[in-house]
Every structure is written in C-alpha cells, then in structure tokens.
Amino acid sequence: MISVILPDGSKREFSSPPTLQQVAEAIGSRLANEAVAGRVNNSSDLVDLRTEVSDGDRVEIVTLKDSRANEVLRHSAAHIMAEAVQSLWPEVKVTIGPVIENGFYYDFDSERKFTPEDLLLIEQKMEEIIRKNEIFTRSQISSAKAAQLFEGMGERFKVEIIRDLNSESVTLYHQGKWFDLCRGPHVQRASQIKAIKLLSIAGAYWRGDESKGQLQRIYGTAFTNKKDLELYLERIEEAKRRDHRRLGKDLGLFYFHPYAPGSPFFTGKGTIIYRELQGYIRELYRRVGYQEVISPQIFDVDLYHRSGHYENYRENMYFVNIDERDFSIKPMNCPGHCLLFDSERRSYRDLPFRMADFGRLHRHERSGVLHGLTRVRTFCQDDAHIFCRKDQLQGEIESFVKLLQEVYEKLGMSNYRVFLSTRPEKRIGSDEVWDFSENALKEALIRLGMPFEINAGDGAFYGPKLDVMFVDALDRGWQLGTLQCDFNMPERFELKYVGEDNQAHQPVMLHRAILGSLERFIGVYMEHCGGRLPTWLSPVQVEVLTITDHQKSYALGLVDTLKEVGVRAHLDDRNEKLGFKVREAQIQKVPYIVIVGDKEVQNSTLSVRLKGGNVIQGLGYQQVVDAILLDIGERRLEGPTEIFNNINQEEDD
C-alpha cells in the first residue's frame, strides 16, 4: 500500500502511487472540483494535480479559495489567450507565455500589428473557449518527436526551445485541439478561470536579444473571482493617476529628450527635491561619521579588470578610447573608493572608515527597459563604502540597518521587507569567504530581531547582500536600499591596515545605500505619495493667494518674510477668481495655501487652507510662520494639518 500524509497529519492509503488529483478525490468530491494544484513535501513550488506522489510523501491540495491558485489560473489563461490569438489569426506564431507578478503575458511573432481593439476580440474568444470548458491534459513525448511536430506547424521558436533544453523528452499541455510546450502546472478545466482581462500590448525581443526580430507582447491577468479582478483593475487606474512620469510632467519636475535617452533633465523644481534628499542624507552622514568624497568620472579599463567588474558587468558599461588607452565611464563608485582607501597608510585606529559619494554613475541599460526615472542610464546614489575590521563587522551592519530604519520612518515608508541574497553562480572568491559573509549578514538580522527572507543566488558577484524591498501605497514592491558584504574586492586591491599587532591585515568592505538611486527613489516616492510630498521636500512650500489687488502689498510682505527664513514661498496675485487659483495650487500639490483678503489685511491675520480642504481663518501672522518653520525643521510627514489643528485647539481653550 502507498501511504500519503495530509496537512493535518492524517493519512490516505492507495493500492498504487496516486496522482494529486486522485488524492483530492479520495478526500472528497468538493475538494476535487475546486483543486487546481498541489504541494509535495512542503516545497514552496506548486505542482500539477497530474503529478504522481510516492509512499510517505506529505501533500497539500491547493484550491480556488487559495491565493496561490491565481498563479496556476494565470498560466492556464496565457495558454487560452494564445489559443484565442491563433484561432483569430492562424498565421501568428507563439513563443513563450509565462506568469508574472499579478498576471501573465505571451509573446507573438505576427506581421499583423495588434491594436487595443484586437484585445477585445481576443478576450471575447477567450471567454468562448472558457465556456466550452475544455479539459487540460498533459502528455510527455520525446524531444525529437516534439521538435518534428512543431517544425511541421511552422513554430520555429518552439523548435529552438526544445533543442536548447537538450533533454530526452518534453511535456505538452493540451486544451481541446490546441497544445503547447510547457512544464505546468495548469488547471483541470478552463471553467476554473473565473475572471480574465487583457491589459496592454508592448514590443519585445526573442530572448531579450535586440539583434533578433521584434515580437509583440500581450499582457493580461486572471483571478479566481470577478470581485478580485475589479479591485485589481481599480488599482491599475490608481497607478496610472500616480504614475511618476505623469506627475513629473504635471508638476514640472523633470524632462526627457531623445538626444539623451534614459538620462533625465531635472528642472529647478525637481532639483529642489533632489538636493533636499541629499541634504537630509548629508546631515545623517555628519552625525554618524561618514566622510563625503568626490571621485573621477572616467577610469582606465584596467581598474575594472582588477575589480572584476569588466569580466562580470561589462555589458552594462560605457567605454571610450582616449590617447590610445581604453577607459570606462564610471558605472559604480566602489573601485575608485578602494583606490582612495589605499592612498594613505591606515591603522586599526582609523577603522571603521566610512566613505560616501554622490558622484554620477552611468550604466548601459537596453532601450527596451528604460522607464521614466525608475530605469535610467545616468543616476546618482546615496552611495557609501565602509572599510572595517572583522570584529567591527556586526556593529557596522547593525548601525546601517538602524540608520535605514530611521530614514524610512521619517519618509513614511514603514512597510518593507528584507531579503538576504546569497551567492550567485557567477561569482568571485572562495566558498569559505562566502560562508563567513552570508553568516555575518544573517547573524546581524537575527540579533536585531528583523524578519528576513532568503533570496538564493541573487547576491552580487563579489559578495552577499541585504536587499530592502519597499512596499508602496499600492502594495507594489521596489528594491531600494542595500548592504553588501565584500571580502573579495579588498583582496583584489590588496588593501591593508596596520593592526594592533603591528602586522598588515585586510579590511572588510561594506557597500551600502539607503535610498539607492535618487532618480529611482524620487520616481517610486512620487507614486507612493501620489505627488503630495512632505513640506520639507515640496518645491513650493507655501502658495500665497490674493483675492484682489488691494492685498498685494500685505501678501508680498508675507512672501518676503517666508523667503528670508528659508521657506520656498510663491505669490499668485493674478487677476483670477480665488477658486481657480486655489485649484491650481492644489493641482501643484502645494502643502500650504495661504489666502489673503481684505479681512486678513485689516486684522493682520491669515487664512490657511490645509491638505484635506479645511480652511483655518484668523491665524496670527507669526503663528503661521512659526508653524511652517516647525513643520519643515522637523521634516514632518503631515505637518500642516497637525500643527494648525493644535493652534486651533489652543485658541479654543
């Protein structure tokens, strides 16, 4: 007898090795009807219900009620989409159709240019296929036979995949007469896909290679119920409203030009945000003991051979030949910082040596992945490197994590996850060094009581790292801060310090950033806040509005006073209706809208309109100035509402 163990510890016995579907049927017909996938022996990977299990296996059945079911539904929906496309346009060839976060896509080779109207046709055909309730079945055939089969169909991309797999056999999934090369898992029948939506069309290259012909990619999503789909679509619309590219244009913050692809121009307003963030980080640097340095923009390529970047990163670097020497525009600061560390004799008393650099970096990103500020070719990081002794390593890791927590709390970014990214396949250094580095990062997180997840194989080529994944207001993850533990680069640069024993020792190097790329951070933060920045970051902090020309002199005095104490104030004295001027200031996301009318001039008072739309009248001139300065000085998140409500409360008392 074959015995399998269920999640509650109970067992089911079978006369021969059962499939997961047979296990579900043995438990009950209701479970079997709702089942879409399973897990075996607590693996995190979902497997197909058609998977056969062995004696003693622990099994879990995943049903439509489980959020993990969406992954399987989306994989199957991608196949149904491909079937729908080829039903409508038989000449179209299919390539790959994977599941991605919150959805799926399929890449098609088609002479026809797909349009938004085509998406509606494809959706209708998908609904038709789902109503037929086609059964998904799996078969395994030899690779040779599969290649011959797809070649006869003219599906050259499938033939290439099969040959590259270099395996004796492959798996096919069928729904009705349509089939595709696939590992699964898939639903049992099409009707289990309850809600679908095709979202957009984009260009793509076969296997990301721009030298190969461009394909057309159709994105879609699927859910176990229509309510979840509607909520997701609402979130997409909100994401469009918060898109930093739209906000950047509307607020006049940054600009792109075809002469400089992937390289943003920051306007005067945008530069204020940039400099305020740098200023905040600089204050922290002074407090915790970082030296800010400036390093060159162009280095001889030999530097990057020595650091290992040329062999491991050259496809992302820019090169130039000067005086018959090969140079590279700086893609990262760390090799240059190694040279700076090595420029003087260092003692153990000098460590930890913390070096920060806001220098510009340039990386060659493919044009297809450029995306506003979040994927650019030139940027600046709040980049720093710490050179320390081994006995200082834990303390420096913990200090960095605490500093990051402080910054994220100040910015209202309390929702984030930490990943420990371990050794990649392509790396330098011995396993012993990697063991020590990974354990050092893990131990520091445990000591801090900080939850973390392992991201296996995603470390830098020179060392493991902590990646901080910020989760924004729309529940999207963004990798921002990072800490990388590196023994290899100090070894390559032969970095030394004189120890207490008067002998030469090699330091440990920590690569770290809190915000990461400032360009990327600004894009992410704008979307998180919907463009409504804290007062201290806002390009215009106070908009002073007059009702008529009679108040201009009084309003000018207020603007001048605010500017003298460092507040970014602007006067709108146009001959427009007050409501129009208020709306424009709100569109520009100005934190303080100060209204000056005859009553305010007569009583030497001010009226302030807050974020929520409340207008507080009769405030003293100095009260307003002091409150604004307190808000900015303390870098508050919700300063205006809190401060002015307190003033009102004091007056009521």
BELQUI-V715356 format. One record per residue. N is the residue number from 1. RES is the residue in one small letter. PHI is phi in degrees with one decimal (NA if undefined). PSI is psi in whole degrees, 0 to 359 (none if undefined). D_CENTER is the distance of its C-alpha to the mean C-alpha in whole Angstrom. Layout:
BEGIN
N:RES:PHI:PSI:D_CENTER, N:RES:PHI:PSI:D_CENTER
END
This chain:
BEGIN
1:m:NA:146:50, 2:i:-102.4:125:46, 3:s:-113.2:129:44, 4:v:-118.3:149:40, 5:i:-106.6:128:39, 6:l:-90.3:167:37, 7:p:-56.6:329:34, 8:d:-84.2:4:37, 9:g:93.3:348:39, 10:s:-73.5:167:42, 11:k:-125.0:152:43, 12:r:-125.1:138:44, 13:e:-114.2:144:46, 14:f:-136.3:152:47, 15:s:-76.0:338:49, 16:s:-145.0:164:47, 17:p:-55.6:120:43, 18:p:-89.9:161:42, 19:t:-84.6:165:38, 20:l:-61.8:327:36, 21:q:-63.0:319:37, 22:q:-67.9:326:41, 23:v:-63.4:315:39, 24:a:-61.3:318:38, 25:e:-64.6:325:41, 26:a:-68.0:330:43, 27:i:-75.7:319:41, 28:g:168.6:150:42, 29:s:-66.8:326:42, 30:r:-64.8:315:39, 31:l:-62.5:318:37, 32:a:-62.7:322:38, 33:n:-69.9:329:37, 34:e:-94.5:353:34, 35:a:-70.6:140:32, 36:v:-127.7:339:30, 37:a:-164.8:185:29, 38:g:-153.7:172:29, 39:r:-128.1:144:28, 40:v:-123.1:129:31, 41:n:54.7:42:32, 42:n:63.0:18:28, 43:s:-64.6:147:26, 44:s:-76.7:346:23, 45:d:-85.7:136:23, 46:l:-80.3:144:25, 47:v:-125.3:161:28, 48:d:-68.3:147:30, 49:l:-63.7:342:33, 50:r:-82.9:3:35, 51:t:-73.7:133:34, 52:e:-86.4:136:38, 53:v:-110.1:162:38, 54:s:-109.9:171:40, 55:d:-59.9:130:42, 56:g:87.9:356:41, 57:d:-67.2:143:37, 58:r:-92.2:128:35, 59:v:-126.9:150:34, 60:e:-134.8:132:32, 61:i:-95.4:127:32, 62:v:-100.2:124:28, 63:t:-109.4:178:30, 64:l:-61.8:338:28, 65:k:-77.1:346:28, 66:d:-87.6:134:25, 67:s:-60.0:334:22, 68:r:-68.4:343:21, 69:a:-64.6:333:24, 70:n:-57.5:324:21, 71:e:-59.6:317:20, 72:v:-71.0:317:24, 73:l:-57.5:317:24, 74:r:-67.9:324:22, 75:h:-63.6:317:23, 76:s:-70.7:324:26, 77:a:-63.6:326:25, 78:a:-61.7:319:24, 79:h:-65.2:319:28, 80:i:-65.7:323:29, 81:m:-62.6:316:27, 82:a:-63.4:320:29, 83:e:-62.3:318:32, 84:a:-63.4:316:32, 85:v:-61.3:314:31, 86:q:-74.2:338:34, 87:s:-70.1:322:36, 88:l:-78.3:321:36, 89:w:-135.3:85:36, 90:p:-58.1:337:37, 91:e:-74.9:347:37, 92:v:-70.5:139:33, 93:k:-107.2:145:32, 94:v:-100.7:154:29, 95:t:-121.0:267:27, 96:i:-128.4:155:24, 97:g:-144.7:75:22, 98:p:-84.8:165:19, 99:v:-82.3:138:18, 100:i:-125.0:177:14, 101:e:-59.3:124:12, 102:n:67.5:15:14, 103:g:176.7:210:16, 104:f:-157.7:169:18, 105:y:-148.0:165:19, 106:y:-138.5:136:22, 107:d:-97.2:132:23, 108:f:-122.1:143:27, 109:d:-100.0:107:29, 110:s:-145.4:133:31, 111:e:-72.3:335:34, 112:r:-74.5:134:33, 113:k:-86.9:112:30, 114:f:-65.5:145:29, 115:t:-123.4:164:29, 116:p:-56.6:327:27, 117:e:-65.6:326:31, 118:d:-62.9:326:30, 119:l:-59.5:322:28, 120:l:-65.3:319:30, 121:l:-63.0:317:33, 122:i:-65.0:318:30, 123:e:-59.1:315:29, 124:q:-61.1:319:33, 125:k:-66.5:322:34, 126:m:-62.2:317:31, 127:e:-61.8:322:33, 128:e:-63.5:316:36, 129:i:-64.4:319:35, 130:i:-64.0:320:34, 131:r:-64.2:331:37, 132:k:-67.9:342:39, 133:n:56.7:48:37, 134:e:-63.5:142:37, 135:i:-86.4:134:37, 136:f:-87.4:126:35, 137:t:-126.0:155:36, 138:r:-118.0:141:36, 139:s:-140.3:154:38, 140:q:-122.1:127:38, 141:i:-133.2:167:40, 142:s:-66.8:150:40, 143:s:-62.0:322:38, 144:a:-62.0:315:41, 145:k:-67.4:321:42, 146:a:-64.5:317:38, 147:a:-61.9:318:38, 148:q:-64.5:320:42, 149:l:-63.1:309:41, 150:f:-70.8:328:37, 151:e:-64.0:321:39, 152:g:-64.9:335:42, 153:m:-89.0:356:40, 154:g:78.1:14:38, 155:e:-89.5:76:35, 156:r:-65.9:331:34, 157:f:-67.5:321:31, 158:k:-66.3:321:31, 159:v:-62.4:318:34, 160:e:-63.3:319:32, 161:i:-61.8:314:30, 162:i:-60.8:316:33, 163:r:-66.3:323:34, 164:d:-71.5:335:31, 165:l:-66.1:327:31, 166:n:54.3:45:34, 167:s:-121.6:161:35, 168:e:-71.8:327:39, 169:s:-140.5:162:37, 170:v:-135.4:165:34, 171:t:-108.0:136:34, 172:l:-114.9:146:34, 173:y:-118.3:133:33, 174:h:-114.0:142:35, 175:q:-132.7:112:35, 176:g:63.5:228:39, 177:k:-87.9:346:40, 178:w:-87.8:145:36, 179:f:-149.5:163:34, 180:d:-151.1:157:32, 181:l:-72.4:126:31, 182:c:-167.8:150:28, 183:r:-92.0:344:28, 184:g:83.7:190:27, 185:p:-81.7:164:27, 186:h:-135.3:162:28, 187:v:-66.4:169:30, 188:q:-76.8:320:34, 189:r:-147.2:155:34, 190:a:-62.2:329:33, 191:s:-66.0:347:34, 192:q:-71.9:346:31, 193:i:-85.7:106:29, 194:k:-90.9:334:29, 195:a:-150.4:126:27, 196:i:-130.1:157:25, 197:k:-157.7:127:24, 198:l:-88.4:138:23, 199:l:-110.0:315:20, 200:s:-163.9:171:20, 201:i:-124.4:139:21, 202:a:-145.4:165:20, 203:g:-86.8:155:21, 204:a:-154.4:161:20, 205:y:-113.9:144:22, 206:w:-60.6:119:24, 207:r:56.7:28:22, 208:g:70.9:12:20, 209:d:-97.0:112:23, 210:e:-66.7:343:24, 211:s:-77.1:347:28, 212:k:-97.1:159:28, 213:g:-58.0:150:29, 214:q:-77.7:139:26, 215:l:-105.1:173:25, 216:q:-115.4:129:24, 217:r:-109.0:129:21, 218:i:-110.4:125:22, 219:y:-97.7:144:19, 220:g:-152.7:179:20, 221:t:-147.2:164:19, 222:a:-149.5:149:22, 223:f:-138.1:166:23, 224:t:-78.2:347:26, 225:n:-154.3:158:27, 226:k:-70.4:330:27, 227:k:-62.5:315:26, 228:d:-64.4:324:23, 229:l:-64.0:316:22, 230:e:-62.3:319:23, 231:l:-63.5:321:21, 232:y:-66.3:318:18, 233:l:-66.0:324:20, 234:e:-62.6:321:20, 235:r:-66.6:323:16, 236:i:-62.1:317:16, 237:e:-63.5:321:19, 238:e:-65.7:322:17, 239:a:-63.0:323:14, 240:k:-63.8:319:16, 241:r:-65.5:328:18, 242:r:-92.4:359:15, 243:d:-51.3:123:14, 244:h:-64.6:334:13, 245:r:-67.5:320:16, 246:r:-69.0:314:18, 247:l:-63.2:319:18, 248:g:-60.1:322:18, 249:k:-72.2:313:21, 250:d:-63.3:324:23, 251:l:-94.1:358:23, 252:g:65.9:47:24, 253:l:-101.4:321:21, 254:f:-150.9:170:20, 255:y:-154.6:145:22, 256:f:-122.0:151:21, 257:h:-137.5:143:24, 258:p:-57.8:335:25, 259:y:-67.8:342:27, 260:a:-136.7:69:24, 261:p:-60.8:136:21, 262:g:72.0:14:17, 263:s:-129.3:98:19, 264:p:-72.7:146:19, 265:f:-96.2:127:22, 266:f:-96.8:128:22, 267:t:-73.9:179:25, 268:g:-56.7:317:27, 269:k:-66.2:314:25, 270:g:-63.7:324:21, 271:t:-65.7:330:23, 272:i:-59.8:313:24, 273:i:-60.0:315:20, 274:y:-58.0:310:19, 275:r:-71.4:327:23, 276:e:-64.5:319:22, 277:l:-63.6:315:19, 278:q:-61.3:319:21, 279:g:-62.5:320:24, 280:y:-63.2:313:23, 281:i:-63.9:322:21, 282:r:-61.9:320:25, 283:e:-58.7:317:26, 284:l:-65.4:321:25, 285:y:-58.3:315:25, 286:r:-63.1:324:29, 287:r:-70.2:321:29, 288:v:-103.1:3:28, 289:g:91.7:44:30, 290:y:-101.0:145:27, 291:q:-98.7:126:29, 292:e:-87.2:133:27, 293:v:-125.6:167:28, 294:i:-125.5:129:28, 295:s:-124.5:160:28, 296:p:-62.1:161:29, 297:q:-92.7:337:27, 298:i:-128.3:132:29, 299:f:-129.3:151:30, 300:d:-59.2:139:33, 301:v:-57.7:335:31, 302:d:-56.6:329:33, 303:l:-58.8:318:31, 304:y:-81.2:339:28, 305:h:-66.6:318:30, 306:r:-67.1:320:31, 307:s:-76.0:338:27, 308:g:97.7:355:27, 309:h:-69.1:325:24, 310:y:-61.4:315:26, 311:e:-73.1:333:27, 312:n:-110.2:352:23, 313:y:-143.9:4:21, 314:r:-62.2:335:24, 315:e:-66.5:344:22, 316:n:-103.8:12:19, 317:m:-111.1:154:22, 318:y:-103.5:138:25, 319:f:-123.8:152:28, 320:v:-148.3:146:31, 321:n:-105.9:123:35, 322:i:-128.6:126:37, 323:d:50.9:42:41, 324:e:62.5:23:40, 325:r:-119.0:142:38, 326:d:-88.2:127:34, 327:f:-123.7:163:31, 328:s:-129.2:139:28, 329:i:-71.5:138:26, 330:k:-61.0:117:24, 331:p:-92.4:341:20, 332:m:-156.6:162:20, 333:n:-89.5:339:22, 334:c:-59.9:317:23, 335:p:-62.1:319:26, 336:g:-63.5:325:28, 337:h:-69.0:329:27, 338:c:-63.8:320:29, 339:l:-63.7:320:32, 340:l:-64.5:317:32, 341:f:-60.0:321:32, 342:d:-81.1:358:35, 343:s:-76.9:347:37, 344:e:-134.4:159:39, 345:r:-74.5:128:40, 346:r:-112.1:142:38, 347:s:-109.6:160:40, 348:y:-59.2:335:39, 349:r:-71.7:338:39, 350:d:-80.1:348:37, 351:l:-99.1:147:34, 352:p:-73.4:142:31, 353:f:-107.2:112:31, 354:r:-107.5:121:27, 355:m:-123.3:122:26, 356:a:-114.1:150:24, 357:d:-151.6:122:23, 358:f:-98.1:23:21, 359:g:-63.7:153:23, 360:r:-74.1:143:21, 361:l:-123.3:151:19, 362:h:-132.8:126:20, 363:r:-133.5:139:18, 364:h:-82.8:101:19, 365:e:-99.3:140:16, 366:r:-61.9:145:18, 367:s:-59.4:329:18, 368:g:-68.6:342:17, 369:v:-105.3:356:13, 370:l:-63.3:138:14, 371:h:-153.3:95:12, 372:g:50.8:226:13, 373:l:-84.2:344:12, 374:t:-82.3:348:8, 375:r:-146.6:101:10, 376:v:-127.3:175:14, 377:r:-104.7:344:17, 378:t:-134.8:136:18, 379:f:-162.3:174:16, 380:c:-131.9:138:17, 381:q:-111.4:156:16, 382:d:-82.3:69:17, 383:d:-89.8:141:18, 384:a:-152.7:155:21, 385:h:-131.3:136:23, 386:i:-115.1:125:25, 387:f:-105.8:121:28, 388:c:-143.3:169:30, 389:r:-81.5:161:33, 390:k:-58.6:321:32, 391:d:-72.3:350:34, 392:q:-98.3:354:31, 393:l:-60.5:311:28, 394:q:-59.6:316:28, 395:g:-62.8:320:28, 396:e:-69.8:322:26, 397:i:-63.0:314:23, 398:e:-65.0:321:24, 399:s:-63.1:319:24, 400:f:-62.4:313:21, 401:v:-61.1:318:19, 402:k:-65.1:321:22, 403:l:-65.8:317:21, 404:l:-61.1:317:17, 405:q:-60.5:320:18, 406:e:-62.9:314:20, 407:v:-65.1:314:18, 408:y:-66.2:325:15, 409:e:-66.8:318:18, 410:k:-60.3:324:20, 411:l:-89.9:3:17, 412:g:72.1:35:17, 413:m:-117.5:55:14, 414:s:-78.0:346:15, 415:n:-96.6:100:13, 416:y:-151.1:160:11, 417:r:-121.7:150:12, 418:v:-114.0:132:13, 419:f:-119.0:136:13, 420:l:-97.4:107:16, 421:s:-92.0:120:16, 422:t:-97.4:182:19, 423:r:-56.3:130:21, 424:p:-84.3:168:20, 425:e:-65.2:320:23, 426:k:-94.4:104:23, 427:r:-153.1:169:24, 428:i:-118.1:160:27, 429:g:96.6:162:29, 430:s:-81.9:160:31, 431:d:-63.3:327:30, 432:e:-62.4:318:32, 433:v:-65.5:318:29, 434:w:-64.3:320:26, 435:d:-58.0:313:28, 436:f:-63.3:315:29, 437:s:-65.3:314:25, 438:e:-63.4:319:23, 439:n:-66.7:326:26, 440:a:-63.4:315:26, 441:l:-66.1:317:22, 442:k:-63.3:316:23, 443:e:-62.7:320:26, 444:a:-63.7:318:24, 445:l:-65.3:320:22, 446:i:-65.1:317:25, 447:r:-63.2:327:27, 448:l:-82.1:354:25, 449:g:66.0:32:24, 450:m:-100.5:118:21, 451:p:-61.9:143:19, 452:f:-151.7:162:17, 453:e:-122.0:150:16, 454:i:-86.5:128:17, 455:n:-112.2:85:15, 456:a:-63.3:132:18, 457:g:79.3:9:18, 458:d:-108.6:16:15, 459:g:-71.3:169:17, 460:a:-71.1:162:17, 461:f:-67.1:343:21, 462:y:-105.9:354:23, 463:g:175.8:160:21, 464:p:-71.1:166:19, 465:k:-150.7:159:16, 466:l:-99.6:126:15, 467:d:-111.7:130:11, 468:v:-101.3:118:10, 469:m:-103.5:103:7, 470:f:-77.6:134:7, 471:v:-105.6:116:8, 472:d:-84.4:186:9, 473:a:-64.0:339:13, 474:l:-100.3:16:12, 475:d:65.1:31:11, 476:r:-102.7:142:7, 477:g:-92.6:139:5, 478:w:-135.3:125:2, 479:q:-80.9:119:5, 480:l:-120.7:281:7, 481:g:-73.4:156:11, 482:t:-155.7:152:13, 483:l:-137.8:125:16, 484:q:-122.1:131:18, 485:c:-100.6:120:22, 486:d:-131.5:114:24, 487:f:-98.8:343:28, 488:n:-80.0:318:28, 489:m:-66.8:318:27, 490:p:-57.3:326:30, 491:e:-69.3:318:32, 492:r:-64.8:326:32, 493:f:-94.1:4:33, 494:e:53.4:44:35, 495:l:-74.5:138:34, 496:k:-140.1:155:37, 497:y:-135.5:155:38, 498:v:-87.5:119:41, 499:g:-80.9:178:41, 500:e:-62.9:337:44, 501:d:-85.9:6:46, 502:n:67.4:19:46, 503:q:-108.1:160:45, 504:a:-81.0:134:42, 505:h:-131.7:154:38, 506:q:-92.9:131:35, 507:p:-79.7:164:32, 508:v:-92.9:144:29, 509:m:-115.1:127:26, 510:l:-110.1:124:22, 511:h:-95.6:131:20, 512:r:-149.2:149:17, 513:a:-148.2:145:15, 514:i:-100.1:306:14, 515:l:-84.6:334:12, 516:g:81.2:214:11, 517:s:-61.2:126:12, 518:l:-66.0:325:13, 519:e:-60.0:308:13, 520:r:-62.2:317:9, 521:f:-61.4:316:10, 522:i:-61.6:318:12, 523:g:-60.9:313:10, 524:v:-64.6:315:8, 525:y:-68.3:324:11, 526:m:-60.4:318:13, 527:e:-71.0:323:12, 528:h:-61.4:318:12, 529:c:-89.5:355:15, 530:g:64.5:25:16, 531:g:86.1:352:18, 532:r:-91.6:90:20, 533:l:-80.8:157:19, 534:p:-58.7:156:22, 535:t:-55.7:319:25, 536:w:-66.2:337:25, 537:l:-95.9:347:22, 538:s:-70.3:132:23, 539:p:-58.7:317:25, 540:v:-114.0:118:28, 541:q:-92.0:331:29, 542:v:-137.6:127:32, 543:e:-110.0:118:33, 544:v:-99.2:124:37, 545:l:-113.8:133:39, 546:t:-99.7:153:43, 547:i:-89.4:319:45, 548:t:-138.0:176:47, 549:d:-66.1:341:49, 550:h:-62.8:336:51, 551:q:-98.1:3:48, 552:k:-60.6:315:46, 553:s:-62.2:315:48, 554:y:-63.1:317:47, 555:a:-66.7:320:43, 556:l:-61.3:322:44, 557:g:-61.2:319:45, 558:l:-65.3:315:42, 559:v:-61.4:317:39, 560:d:-63.1:318:41, 561:t:-61.1:315:41, 562:l:-63.2:316:38, 563:k:-62.6:323:37, 564:e:-63.0:329:39, 565:v:-97.8:12:38, 566:g:92.4:11:34, 567:v:-89.9:137:33, 568:r:-84.5:94:31, 569:a:-113.7:150:34, 570:h:-138.9:140:35, 571:l:-102.0:126:38, 572:d:-108.2:96:38, 573:d:-109.9:25:42, 574:r:-64.2:154:42, 575:n:-82.8:66:45, 576:e:-125.7:162:42, 577:k:-65.2:148:42, 578:l:-59.5:318:41, 579:g:-58.7:321:38, 580:f:-63.4:315:37, 581:k:-67.8:323:36, 582:v:-62.8:315:35, 583:r:-61.7:319:32, 584:e:-63.4:319:31, 585:a:-65.3:324:30, 586:q:-68.0:320:28, 587:i:-61.1:325:27, 588:q:-81.0:3:26, 589:k:60.1:36:24, 590:v:-74.5:127:27, 591:p:-63.8:319:27, 592:y:-115.8:123:31, 593:i:-113.6:111:33, 594:v:-101.4:125:37, 595:i:-106.7:130:40, 596:v:-121.3:115:43, 597:g:-121.6:188:46, 598:d:-60.0:321:50, 599:k:-61.7:317:50, 600:e:-65.3:319:47, 601:v:-64.2:316:49, 602:q:-63.6:321:53, 603:n:-99.1:4:51, 604:s:53.8:46:49, 605:t:-125.5:181:46, 606:l:-140.9:153:43, 607:s:-113.5:134:41, 608:v:-120.5:128:37, 609:r:-97.9:126:35, 610:l:-96.1:175:32, 611:k:-55.0:318:28, 612:g:-75.3:355:29, 613:g:102.3:351:32, 614:n:-69.3:140:35, 615:v:-112.8:123:38, 616:i:-104.8:121:39, 617:q:-104.9:163:43, 618:g:70.9:26:45, 619:l:-82.7:142:43, 620:g:-66.7:146:45, 621:y:-53.5:309:44, 622:q:-72.1:330:43, 623:q:-58.0:315:41, 624:v:-63.9:313:39, 625:v:-60.8:314:38, 626:d:-63.1:319:38, 627:a:-64.8:317:36, 628:i:-63.1:316:33, 629:l:-64.4:323:34, 630:l:-65.9:316:33, 631:d:-58.4:311:30, 632:i:-69.2:315:29, 633:g:-62.3:325:30, 634:e:-93.1:1:28, 635:r:49.6:55:25, 636:r:-76.8:155:25, 637:l:-83.7:315:22, 638:e:-121.2:47:25, 639:g:-57.5:308:28, 640:p:-56.8:308:30, 641:t:-61.9:311:31, 642:e:-62.5:312:31, 643:i:-66.5:313:34, 644:f:-73.5:330:36, 645:n:-63.9:322:36, 646:n:-64.0:321:38, 647:i:-62.6:316:40, 648:n:-60.4:318:41, 649:q:-62.7:318:42, 650:e:-62.3:321:44, 651:e:-69.3:322:46, 652:d:-63.7:321:46, 653:d:-65.7:none:48
END
